[in-house]
Amino acid sequence: MDPTNQSPTPSIWPIGFAIGVVCVLVGLILSTTVLIVGAVIAGVCGVLWIRDATRRPAAAPAPEPPEEDDDEDEDAYSRGMFLSAATLGLGGVIGGIVAVPALGFMVAPAFIRQHPKSVDIGPIDGFPVGQYVIATFLRDPSQGEVSRRTAYIRNNGIVNNVPSFTIISNRCAHLGCPVQPNGPVFDDKKKTVTTTPGEVVTIIPTIPAGGFGCPCHGGQYDVEGNHTAGPPVRALDRYEFEIDNGHLVLLGTYSVSHVDGAGASAKIHKYNLHGPGEHVDGPEGWLYPLESPH
Amino acid sequence: MSPKPQARTKQLVQLATYPLDWLEERSGLVGGTKYFLFRKVPRDIGWYHTLGSATLTAFLVQATTGVILAMYYKPDPNSAYESIQNITNHVTMGWLVRGMHRWGASVFIILLFFHMGRVFLFGAYKYPRELNWIIGVLILVTGLAEGFTGYLLPWDQTAYWASVVGININGTAPFIGDYLAQFLRGGAEIGPDTLPRFYSLHMLLIPGALFALIGLHLYLVVRLGVSPNPWTKERDEPEPTGRSGLTRPSARGVTK
């Protein structure tokens, strides 16, 4: 017998089945709708695939009459093939049932949006106009000390009846080390403010006359957070803020390519929050088209 | 009639080796071990051929000391640092075990590079051993990943900021960097989940991969044999045959 006639011709349903499985995996993380659509695709394609595969032995002998003396061997072969295919298939299904939730559990944090909590860091009278202070606070008191963050806050005074603040994150735009003020830090004028239960905000005045510098790899920034020297790829990130009952409340952070001007009249070139070391503009920015949900 | 002395010796030897024979008959392990350990090697190999075994030894030291350290270490942001202090200062010989693990990590990586350099300079990566070179490179990468994930565990300032920088370097990878960094951190920022995550990777996932890769690496070493020196005069001798009975290709690809 010609061996080419025995081997089943390729079926396209496995491809559809694979697409369905991918949709199920993506749907597990992103949305139930995608999950259901994927399950339907996988189910339909799977059934068609099995139909295709099982019809083949009947169809194959059609163009050429089967030889009678081969019948017993052929039967034994089909049963063995069926059993090994069933073992593989069942094993695959069981493996998938175990592996998919486990892997999803492992990679889930990369796909889940985390809404930053707002942090009340005290009455705005506590921030002297035109001077920077170092404010350290717990981003999420329920997480404990590991969520301690630092921001450089300058009260720009009242502009058009609205209080204006410059609030710079201390996370270096190179690789995330904490930037330090290039100037005196008045530790003796340190004060603490207790705003909400479990939240103690420390405020230390400073004069970053030379801007900010990073101790890790020497990145330098001016007082507005613009990158001036060293390896960083953009300006320092900033905090959104709101005034609530006379208290300054920090919200989420955003990335900044650069700042024109200074203080209340500064024009901030604002982008969604990016990781340190990621360009937000220019051709290098094209390398980071996918933004993970921060 | 007492048995002759010769027969008695034979009897004693039989008695002594009985457990081994028992084991061999039921598992073939004795023969397998002999096959693994007493292989034919080229006559003129030297100390530089022991770098691979040295690396393996360093890895086994890491595995052993790591298991013991895991009995005292607490992978939680609030107690990790204290548990390390406890291991170093209070647990009997804790300073020694931690020191072995801490310095042994560097020894492992250094020996990896020496071994790699030896294989490269001797041309031992050439046919038919290309696959073993590739597996070796994977071992190097997983070994470096062990170093990276282990560095965070002491949870002191150096550990914390080095890991911040390391994760952010991963984050600058084009296209997938953000997701990679978030996966490593277990979220958008380093938080309470990051330390247990690194601990799990460091002591379960990556060592498992390393054990599997080392097993493959050794299998290929046994199958393909040790490569002769580049300057060897033995190249015209017939090569030993593999277990399959197929004649192995000449180690240096020299046709006779």
Interface residues (C-beta under 8 A of the other chain):
Chain A: M106 V107 P109 A110 F111 I112 Q114 R139 D140 Q143 G144 E145 V146 S147 L175 G176 C177 P178 C216 H274 G275 P276 G277 E278 L287 Y288 P289 L290 E291 S292 P293 H294
Chain B: P77 N78 W161 V164 V165 I167 N168 I169 G171 T172 P174 F175 I176 G177 D178 Y179 L180 A181 Q182 F183 R185 G186 G187 A188 E189 I190 G191 P192 D193 T194
